[in-house]
Amino acid sequence: MNNSQRDHRTAVTWIEGEIENLVRDLGKPNASAAATSAITLAFLLRAISDEEQRNYRARIDQIYATFNTSNKQGAAA
């Protein structure tokens, strides 16, 4: 495994861990800050591609959309 592959693997592992933390912390202030920062830094360091960056950001948006939908349904019940 070359350095670029190792950097990519490390970045993906880090981002996945931060997304797991985001899911645990949903509803708290700045829950997505660490995940968003990890994605941005990994992209700026060229450890992940532009497409991967977009996919991770879309994943965070989907997590929040699901969370917000479930909260609205719970409040209506």
FIKE-117538 format. One record per atom (N, C-alpha, C, O, CB): residue in one letter; x, y, z. Coordinates in steps of 0.1 Angstrom, whole numbers, padded with zeros to 4 digits, always signed. Glycine has a CB too. Example, Ala and Ser with C-alpha at 12.3 -4.5 7.8 and 13.67 -1.06 7.14 Angstrom:
2
a+0132-0057+0078/a+0123-0045+0078/a+0132-0033+0078/a+0142-0033+0085/a+0113-0045+0090/s+0128-0022+0071/s+0137-0011+0071/s+0129+0000+0079/s+0134+0011+0080/s+0141-0006+0057/
This chain:
77
m+0008-0012+0000/m+0000+0000+0000/m+0009+0012+0000/m+0018+0014+0008/m-0010+0000+0012/n+0006+0021-0009/n+0015+0034-0010/n+0009+0044+0000/n-0001+0043+0006/n+0015+0039-0024/n+0016+0055+0001/n+0013+0066+0010/n-0001+0072+0007/n-0009+0074+0016/n+0023+0077+0010/s-0004+0074-0006/s-0017+0079-0010/s-0028+0070-0006/s-0039+0075-0001/s-0017+0082-0025/q-0027+0057-0008/q-0037+0048-0004/q-0039+0047+0012/q-0050+0047+0017/q-0034+0034-0009/r-0028+0048+0019/r-0028+0048+0033/r-0035+0061+0038/r-0043+0060+0048/r-0014+0047+0039/d-0032+0072+0032/d-0038+0085+0036/d-0053+0084+0034/d-0061+0089+0042/d-0032+0096+0028/h-0057+0078+0022/h-0071+0077+0019/h-0078+0068+0029/h-0089+0072+0034/h-0073+0072+0005/r-0072+0057+0032/r-0078+0048+0042/r-0079+0054+0056/r-0090+0053+0062/r-0069+0035+0043/t-0069+0061+0060/t-0069+0068+0073/t-0080+0079+0073/t-0088+0080+0083/t-0056+0075+0076/a-0081+0086+0062/a-0092+0097+0061/a-0106+0091+0062/a-0114+0096+0069/a-0090+0105+0048/v-0108+0080+0054/v-0121+0074+0054/v-0125+0069+0068/v-0136+0070+0072/v-0122+0063+0043/t-0115+0062+0074/t-0118+0057+0088/t-0121+0068+0097/t-0130+0067+0105/t-0105+0049+0093/w-0114+0079+0097/w-0116+0091+0105/w-0130+0096+0103/w-0138+0099+0112/w-0105+0101+0103/i-0133+0098+0090/i-0146+0104+0086/i-0158+0095+0091/i-0168+0100+0097/i-0147+0107+0071/e-0156+0082+0088/e-0167+0073+0093/e-0169+0073+0108/e-0180+0073+0113/e-0163+0058+0088/g-0158+0074+0115/g-0159+0075+0130/g-0166+0088+0134/g-0174+0088+0143/g-0145+0075+0136/e-0163+0099+0127/e-0170+0112+0131/e-0185+0112+0127/e-0193+0118+0134/e-0163+0123+0124/i-0188+0105+0116/i-0202+0103+0112/i-0209+0095+0123/i-0221+0098+0126/i-0203+0097+0098/e-0203+0085+0128/e-0209+0077+0139/e-0212+0085+0151/e-0222+0084+0157/e-0200+0065+0142/n-0202+0094+0154/n-0204+0103+0166/n-0215+0113+0163/n-0223+0116+0172/n-0191+0111+0168/l-0216+0117+0151/l-0227+0126+0147/l-0240+0120+0149/l-0249+0126+0155/l-0226+0130+0132/v-0242+0107+0145/v-0254+0100+0147/v-0258+0099+0162/v-0269+0101+0166/v-0254+0086+0141/r-0248+0096+0170/r-0250+0096+0185/r-0254+0109+0191/r-0261+0110+0200/r-0237+0090+0192/d-0248+0120+0185/d-0250+0133+0191/d-0261+0141+0184/d-0263+0153+0187/d-0238+0141+0190/l-0269+0135+0175/l-0280+0143+0168/l-0289+0150+0178/l-0292+0144+0188/l-0288+0133+0159/g-0292+0162+0175/g-0300+0170+0184/g-0292+0179+0193/g-0298+0189+0199/g-0309+0161+0192/k-0279+0177+0194/k-0271+0185+0202/k-0265+0196+0194/k-0264+0194+0181/k-0259+0177+0209/p-0262+0208+0199/p-0256+0218+0191/p-0243+0214+0185/p-0235+0207+0191/p-0253+0231+0200/n-0241+0218+0173/n-0229+0215+0165/n-0225+0200+0164/n-0214+0197+0163/n-0217+0222+0171/a-0236+0192+0163/a-0233+0178+0162/a-0225+0174+0150/a-0218+0164+0150/a-0247+0170+0162/s-0227+0181+0139/s-0220+0177+0127/s-0207+0184+0125/s-0200+0182+0115/s-0229+0180+0115/a-0202+0192+0134/a-0190+0200+0133/a-0178+0192+0130/a-0170+0194+0121/a-0188+0209+0145/a-0176+0181+0138/a-0164+0173+0137/a-0164+0165+0124/a-0154+0165+0117/a-0163+0164+0149/a-0176+0160+0120/a-0176+0152+0107/a-0174+0162+0095/a-0167+0158+0086/a-0190+0146+0106/t-0180+0173+0096/t-0178+0183+0085/t-0164+0187+0084/t-0158+0189+0073/t-0188+0195+0087/s-0158+0190+0095/s-0144+0194+0095/s-0135+0183+0090/s-0125+0185+0083/s-0139+0198+0110/a-0137+0171+0094/a-0129+0159+0089/a-0130+0158+0074/a-0120+0155+0067/a-0134+0146+0096/i-0142+0159+0069/i-0144+0158+0054/i-0137+0169+0047/i-0130+0167+0038/i-0160+0159+0051/t-0138+0182+0052/t-0132+0193+0046/t-0117+0192+0046/t-0110+0194+0036/t-0136+0206+0053/l-0111+0188+0058/l-0097+0187+0059/l-0092+0175+0050/l-0081+0177+0043/l-0093+0184+0073/a-0098+0164+0050/a-0094+0153+0041/a-0094+0157+0027/a-0085+0153+0019/a-0103+0141+0044/f-0104+0165+0023/f-0105+0169+0009/f-0094+0179+0006/f-0087+0178-0004/f-0119+0176+0006/l-0092+0189+0015/l-0081+0199+0012/l-0067+0192+0012/l-0058+0197+0005/l-0081+0209+0023/l-0065+0181+0019/l-0053+0174+0019/l-0052+0164+0008/l-0042+0157+0006/l-0050+0167+0032/r-0063+0164+0000/r-0064+0155-0012/r-0063+0140-0008/r-0059+0132-0016/r-0053+0158-0022/a-0068+0137+0004/a-0069+0123+0008/a-0082+0117+0003/a-0083+0104+0002/a-0068+0122+0023/i-0092+0125+0000/i-0104+0120-0006/i-0107+0129-0018/i-0103+0140-0019/i-0117+0121+0004/s-0115+0123-0027/s-0118+0130-0040/s-0130+0139-0038/s-0136+0139-0028/s-0121+0119-0051/d-0132+0147-0048/d-0143+0157-0048/d-0156+0149-0048/d-0165+0153-0040/d-0143+0166-0061/e-0157+0138-0055/e-0169+0130-0055/e-0172+0124-0041/e-0183+0124-0036/e-0168+0118-0065/e-0161+0119-0034/e-0162+0114-0021/e-0167+0125-0011/e-0175+0123-0002/e-0149+0108-0016/q-0161+0137-0013/q-0165+0148-0004/q-0180+0151-0006/q-0187+0152+0004/q-0157+0161-0008/r-0185+0151-0018/r-0199+0154-0021/r-0208+0143-0015/r-0218+0146-0009/r-0202+0155-0036/n-0203+0130-0016/n-0211+0119-0011/n-0212+0120+0004/n-0222+0117+0010/n-0205+0106-0015/y-0201+0123+0011/y-0201+0124+0026/y-0210+0135+0030/y-0218+0134+0040/y-0187+0126+0031/r-0209+0147+0023/r-0218+0158+0027/r-0233+0155+0025/r-0241+0158+0033/r-0214+0171+0019/a-0235+0148+0014/a-0249+0143+0011/a-0254+0134+0022/a-0266+0134+0026/a-0250+0137-0003/r-0245+0125+0026/r-0248+0116+0037/r-0252+0123+0050/r-0262+0119+0057/r-0237+0106+0040/i-0244+0133+0053/i-0248+0141+0065/i-0261+0148+0063/i-0269+0148+0073/i-0236+0152+0068/d-0263+0154+0052/d-0276+0160+0049/d-0288+0150+0050/d-0298+0153+0056/d-0277+0166+0035/q-0286+0138+0046/q-0296+0128+0047/q-0298+0124+0061/q-0310+0121+0065/q-0292+0115+0039/i-0288+0123+0069/i-0289+0119+0083/i-0298+0130+0090/i-0307+0127+0098/i-0275+0119+0090/y-0295+0143+0087/y-0303+0154+0093/y-0317+0153+0088/y-0327+0156+0096/y-0297+0167+0090/a-0319+0151+0075/a-0333+0150+0069/a-0341+0139+0076/a-0353+0142+0080/a-0332+0148+0054/t-0335+0128+0078/t-0342+0117+0085/t-0345+0121+0099/t-0356+0118+0104/t-0334+0104+0084/f-0336+0126+0106/f-0337+0131+0120/f-0349+0141+0121/f-0357+0140+0130/f-0324+0136+0126/n-0348+0151+0112/n-0359+0161+0113/n-0372+0156+0110/n-0382+0160+0116/n-0355+0173+0103/t-0373+0147+0100/t-0386+0141+0097/t-0392+0133+0108/t-0403+0134+0111/t-0385+0132+0084/s-0383+0125+0115/s-0388+0117+0126/s-0392+0126+0138/s-0401+0123+0145/s-0377+0107+0131/n-0385+0137+0140/n-0389+0146+0151/n-0403+0153+0148/n-0411+0154+0157/n-0378+0157+0153/k-0405+0156+0135/k-0418+0163+0131/k-0429+0153+0133/k-0440+0156+0138/k-0417+0168+0117/q-0427+0140+0129/q-0437+0130+0131/q-0440+0127+0145/q-0451+0125+0149/q-0433+0117+0123/g-0429+0127+0153/g-0431+0124+0168/g-0439+0136+0175/g-0447+0133+0184/g-0417+0123+0174/a-0436+0148+0170/a-0443+0160+0176/a-0458+0160+0172/a-0466+0165+0180/a-0436+0173+0172/a-0461+0155+0160/a-0475+0155+0156/a-0483+0144+0162/a-0495+0145+0163/a-0475+0153+0141/a-0477+0134+0168/a-0484+0122+0174/a-0490+0125+0187/a-0496+0117+0193/a-0475+0110+0175/
